[in-house]
Amino acid sequence: MQKLKGVCIGAGYFSYFQYEAWQRIPEVAITAFSNRDQARAQSIKDRFGLPCYGDYREMFDRESPDFVDVITPPPSHQTICAEAASRGIHIICQKPLAPSMAEARAIVANADQAGVRFMVHENFRFQPWHREIKRRLEAGEIGDRLFSLFFRCRMGDGWGENAYIPRQPYFRDYPRLLVYETGVHFIDSFRYLAGEITRVSAWLRRLNPVIKGEDAGLLVLEFANGALGQWDANRYNESVYANPRYTFGDFLVEGSSGSIRLNGDGRLSLQALGGKEKEIAYHHEDRNFAGDCCYYTQRHFVDRLLDGAPFETNGHEYLKTLAVQEAVYQAAATGLPVDLC
């Protein structure tokens, strides 16, 4: 079997999940990675047996990959993606996509102009519970009208003077944090489940004074189909679940004939109107990250490269998610709802 040849850029905390997932996709051979800090790269070299380049341009020259997985901080994405696109290398790029909407649009436009395939590594919609909820919604199991989506998220990693330092210390300096880093996942997942968002209201706060950005928020999203979505979240208070980063919280989806509930341990249940709540049997496991969603995201990327069908989170689709993100910040700043269309 002819394998797709891939390379990666980055050796930070989250990159381990992506390197591990690539190893389980038989149609792919990751041949090398790049990282400027060779000391930090050593653990990736040791664990995955990959050669490391200090300069990703040299890696592109020597490896001639079919695609690149960009796993670096957002300010680097535009330059790296432009270089890859200029060489005809397909791209899967980590989120946040860029520090600004203008840069995000430029990344997408440049990939279009170069004629390369481009996908954002937006993995929450690929979590097994969201895929199962989507199947149930499409089958009409809670009715032909979707009423509401409500997600309550408590992560508990952002309190105290040492907030975020053990895992992702750069979070402390983000001028935008909760929505930019975490909320965007749920905006995208809500779009996946309920369709396009037409209006946004938002309230954002900073609970921990040692950080720069917001760490708490309430988002109210209005959908074209008449449904309402709420995301009630903070990174300060703690979850009752052993692994708060498995589902990231509790989810309630309500329709004209019943409701679906997601618990923080991954259990799903369905309650038809007038009936008893019944557990939904489906496959999920605490593997890799958050239900193995990195694997499923990368599996989708490879499948679409092979069959030529559109990526669910291609550049143009993801710009719709980012437009909602920007509307959230505008609504929070002005205290007024923001219409998107």
C-alpha angles and dihedrals in degrees: 000000000000106000128212108247114227138179131192135214119208141042104205130129097282096043092079090068092053096045090050093049093051089058090063096053107089096197091062135073115190102203103179147347137213133222131160093217103067093186091057090045092058095085091054090049092050097044101041102025095233128147115241129219122201091211120047091205090062088048091054090049096049102035101039092203128195091222143004129218108214109206100165134112117289098254090064098051101086095053095043095046092048091053092049093046092051088059095047094251116151115234140218108182131194121240141272079068097204141341091252140028090241092058091046091053090048092053091052094044092049092052089050092050092049092047096234127139112253130191133171115228092237100156109172095082086057094057107120095240092055091048090050093047089050091052091051093048092050090049090055094239093148095033142278094284125061111215108178150344120208123182123182113197126187116167104171096205097108108065128101134027093294096051113159094353098115096054115010110008094169088072087078092067099043108117085207116037125148100044096029094051106025111008093059088067090059095043087056093044091049089051089050092052103035108020132237123000116228104178137023135198120180145176118194130185142176111229099172112058094201092073130067103221137056118284101179134049151154117216123190114193126190117205132210090242092058097258123133125220128199128190113189109184148154135167093211106068121061135248124234091226123098091233110031090180094061099083094351090230148325125317132198121189117186131192141168093279104032147311144274122216129199119198124205091253092059099260114144126198136181127209119190116206108274092013139094124266111263128194117243114228111219137135120269131142138184095246130137103335130347100335094333091290094153089062093048092047093050090043088056091049092053094044092053092046088055099044098033095231119139121276112244089228099038118152098269094046091048092051086063089057091048091050088059090048091054090048089054092057091045092050092048092049096048100033089230133109116258122218117216099189 
